[in-house]
Amino acid sequence: MTHKITQDITGYEVVKKEEEQAVQQAAAPAEEKSNIIQMHESLKRPEMLLGSTYKIKTPLSEHSLYITINDLVLNQGTDHEHRRPFEVFINSKNMDHFQWIVALTRIMSAVFRKGGDITFLVEELRSVFDPSGGYFKKGGKFMPSLVAEIGDVVESHLKLIGMIKTEEISEHQQKIMDEKRAQFEAEKQVKSAAPVAEEASAFPEGSQLCNKCN
């Protein structure tokens, strides 16, 4: 490392080897940090991208929606390797939504390539409500609109690649869940242990024959 002297020399001192190593070690992290590639719109699309495809089946249409999100792998082979969404495609046989689906995918892909914090897309999409009413997806989760479920898919993908951290259940919440589960299992065992014959011989109100004789 060389330094240009612009003033008169008033003294000198030999730099010790340990001091020189310390200076080099301090400069190394800064130089390494400057070499880390972040997502930005100037990055060109490589020949291959890693992607995941998600299927959406709603009661609003007989045709499913297939959402493909392709990721760009940055700093591959280093300690700073990570995936970032680069583009999104939505396909369906249902052509009723063709125009807004094309518009949505282009805008989302542009936001992906811009870089930075893109997690705000999840809340923006999930806050869209269908004036005709929402629906319940498989598992009993309510979706206020088809766009909201697309936001749900985006959230799942961002969790998959580590952009959104999964919230861990606290010990207190886990304890309550365990107690409720134990209570439910206990009630279930009591009901299953009741004699079948006793239930069958019950005499319903207003009946002339019991369930066993009927």
C-alpha positions as CSV (number, residue, x, y, z in Angstrom):
1,M,0.0,0.0,0.0
2,T,1.5,3.4,-1.1
3,H,0.8,6.9,0.3
4,K,1.6,10.1,-1.5
5,I,3.5,12.6,0.7
6,T,2.3,16.2,0.3
7,Q,4.1,17.8,3.3
8,D,7.6,18.2,4.5
9,I,9.0,15.1,6.4
10,T,9.5,15.9,10.1
11,G,10.2,12.4,11.2
12,Y,9.9,8.7,10.4
13,E,9.2,5.4,12.1
14,V,9.3,1.8,10.8
15,V,5.9,0.3,10.7
16,K,5.8,-3.0,12.7
17,K,4.6,-6.1,11.0
18,E,1.7,-6.6,13.5
19,E,0.5,-3.0,12.9
20,E,0.6,-3.6,9.1
21,Q,-1.4,-6.8,9.5
22,A,-4.0,-5.1,11.6
23,V,-4.5,-2.4,9.0
24,Q,-4.9,-5.0,6.3
25,Q,-7.4,-7.0,8.3
26,A,-9.4,-3.8,9.0
27,A,-9.5,-3.0,5.3
28,A,-10.5,-6.5,4.2
29,P,-14.1,-6.5,5.5
30,A,-14.8,-3.1,3.8
31,E,-13.4,-4.3,0.6
32,E,-15.3,-7.6,0.8
33,K,-18.5,-5.7,1.6
34,S,-18.0,-3.5,-1.5
35,N,-17.9,-6.7,-3.7
36,I,-21.3,-8.0,-2.5
37,I,-23.8,-7.8,-5.3
38,Q,-27.3,-6.6,-4.4
39,M,-30.4,-6.7,-6.5
40,H,-30.8,-3.7,-8.8
41,E,-32.5,-3.0,-12.2
42,S,-29.2,-2.9,-14.1
43,L,-28.6,-6.7,-13.6
44,K,-29.2,-8.6,-16.7
45,R,-31.3,-11.8,-16.8
46,P,-29.1,-14.9,-16.8
47,E,-29.8,-17.9,-19.0
48,M,-31.0,-19.9,-16.1
49,L,-33.1,-18.9,-13.0
50,L,-34.4,-21.0,-10.1
51,G,-38.1,-21.0,-9.8
52,S,-41.1,-22.3,-7.9
53,T,-44.6,-22.8,-9.2
54,Y,-47.7,-22.6,-7.0
55,K,-51.2,-23.7,-7.8
56,I,-54.3,-21.7,-6.8
57,K,-57.7,-23.4,-7.0
58,T,-60.7,-21.2,-6.0
59,P,-64.4,-21.8,-6.0
60,L,-64.8,-18.7,-8.2
61,S,-63.5,-20.5,-11.3
62,E,-63.3,-24.1,-12.6
63,H,-59.8,-23.4,-13.9
64,S,-56.8,-23.2,-11.6
65,L,-54.2,-20.4,-11.5
66,Y,-50.5,-21.3,-11.7
67,I,-48.0,-18.7,-10.3
68,T,-44.3,-19.1,-11.1
69,I,-41.8,-17.0,-9.3
70,N,-38.2,-17.1,-10.7
71,D,-35.3,-16.2,-8.4
72,L,-31.8,-14.8,-9.2
73,V,-29.0,-16.3,-7.2
74,L,-26.7,-13.5,-6.1
75,N,-23.1,-13.9,-4.9
76,Q,-23.2,-17.6,-5.7
77,G,-20.6,-19.8,-4.1
78,T,-19.8,-17.2,-1.3
79,D,-20.9,-16.7,2.3
80,H,-23.2,-13.9,1.0
81,E,-25.1,-16.1,-1.4
82,H,-28.9,-15.5,-1.4
83,R,-31.9,-15.7,-3.7
84,R,-34.0,-12.7,-4.7
85,P,-37.2,-12.7,-6.8
86,F,-36.6,-11.6,-10.4
87,E,-39.8,-12.2,-12.3
88,V,-43.3,-13.7,-11.9
89,F,-45.7,-15.3,-14.3
90,I,-49.4,-16.2,-13.8
91,N,-51.1,-18.7,-16.2
92,S,-54.6,-19.9,-16.4
93,K,-57.1,-21.3,-19.0
94,N,-59.6,-18.7,-17.7
95,M,-59.2,-15.7,-20.0
96,D,-61.6,-13.5,-18.0
97,H,-58.7,-12.1,-15.9
98,F,-56.2,-12.0,-18.7
99,Q,-55.7,-8.2,-18.9
100,W,-55.2,-7.5,-15.2
101,I,-53.1,-10.6,-14.7
102,V,-50.7,-9.5,-17.4
103,A,-50.6,-6.0,-15.9
104,L,-50.0,-7.3,-12.4
105,T,-47.2,-9.7,-13.4
106,R,-45.3,-6.9,-15.2
107,I,-45.6,-4.5,-12.4
108,M,-44.6,-7.1,-9.8
109,S,-41.6,-8.2,-11.9
110,A,-40.5,-4.5,-12.2
111,V,-40.6,-4.1,-8.5
112,F,-38.7,-7.3,-8.0
113,R,-35.9,-6.1,-10.3
114,K,-35.8,-2.7,-8.6
115,G,-34.4,-4.4,-5.5
116,G,-34.6,-3.2,-1.9
117,D,-37.4,-4.3,0.5
118,I,-40.2,-5.8,-1.6
119,T,-42.1,-7.4,1.2
120,F,-44.6,-4.6,1.2
121,L,-46.2,-6.3,-1.9
122,V,-47.6,-8.9,0.4
123,E,-49.7,-6.5,2.5
124,E,-50.7,-4.5,-0.6
125,L,-52.1,-7.6,-2.4
126,R,-53.7,-9.1,0.7
127,S,-55.6,-5.9,1.4
128,V,-57.5,-6.1,-1.9
129,F,-61.2,-7.1,-1.3
130,D,-63.6,-8.5,-3.9
131,P,-66.9,-6.6,-3.9
132,S,-68.7,-9.8,-4.7
133,G,-67.3,-11.5,-1.6
134,G,-64.4,-13.7,-0.7
135,Y,-64.1,-17.4,-0.2
136,F,-62.5,-20.1,2.1
137,K,-59.5,-21.9,0.7
138,K,-58.5,-25.4,1.6
139,G,-57.8,-25.6,5.3
140,G,-60.4,-23.1,6.3
141,K,-58.5,-19.9,5.7
142,F,-60.6,-17.0,4.4
143,M,-59.5,-15.1,1.3
144,P,-61.1,-11.7,0.6
145,S,-60.2,-11.9,-3.1
146,L,-58.2,-13.8,-5.7
147,V,-55.6,-11.0,-5.6
148,A,-55.3,-11.5,-1.9
149,E,-54.5,-15.2,-2.4
150,I,-51.8,-14.2,-4.9
151,G,-50.4,-12.1,-2.1
152,D,-50.5,-15.1,0.2
153,V,-48.5,-17.1,-2.4
154,V,-45.9,-14.3,-2.6
155,E,-45.6,-14.3,1.2
156,S,-45.0,-18.1,1.2
157,H,-42.3,-17.8,-1.5
158,L,-40.5,-14.9,0.3
159,K,-40.5,-17.1,3.5
160,L,-39.1,-19.9,1.4
161,I,-36.1,-17.9,0.3
162,G,-35.6,-16.2,3.6
163,M,-36.7,-12.6,2.8
164,I,-39.5,-12.9,5.4
165,K,-38.7,-14.5,8.7
166,T,-41.2,-17.0,10.1
167,E,-42.5,-15.9,13.4
168,E,-41.8,-18.4,16.1
169,I,-44.5,-19.3,18.7
170,S,-43.6,-18.0,22.2
171,E,-43.4,-20.5,25.1
172,H,-46.6,-19.0,26.6
173,Q,-48.6,-19.4,23.4
174,Q,-47.2,-23.0,23.0
175,K,-48.2,-23.8,26.5
176,I,-51.8,-22.6,25.9
177,M,-52.0,-24.6,22.7
178,D,-50.7,-27.8,24.4
179,E,-53.3,-27.4,27.2
180,K,-56.2,-26.9,24.7
181,R,-55.0,-29.9,22.7
182,A,-54.8,-32.1,25.8
183,Q,-58.3,-30.9,26.9
184,F,-59.7,-31.7,23.5
185,E,-58.1,-35.2,23.4
186,A,-59.4,-35.9,26.9
187,E,-63.0,-35.0,25.9
188,K,-62.6,-37.1,22.8
189,Q,-61.6,-40.1,24.8
190,V,-64.5,-39.7,27.3
191,K,-67.0,-39.6,24.4
192,S,-65.5,-42.6,22.7
193,A,-65.6,-44.6,25.9
194,A,-69.3,-44.2,26.5
195,P,-71.2,-47.5,25.9
196,V,-72.7,-47.7,22.5
197,A,-75.7,-49.7,23.8
198,E,-76.6,-47.0,26.3
199,E,-76.8,-44.5,23.4
200,A,-78.7,-46.8,21.3
201,S,-81.3,-47.5,24.0
202,A,-82.0,-43.8,24.6
203,F,-85.6,-42.9,24.5
204,P,-86.1,-39.7,22.4
205,E,-88.7,-37.2,23.7
206,G,-92.1,-37.7,22.0
207,S,-91.2,-41.2,20.6
208,Q,-93.1,-44.4,21.0
209,L,-89.9,-46.6,20.5
210,C,-86.4,-46.1,21.6
211,N,-83.5,-45.9,19.2
212,K,-82.6,-49.6,19.8
213,C,-86.1,-50.9,19.1
214,N,-86.8,-48.6,16.2
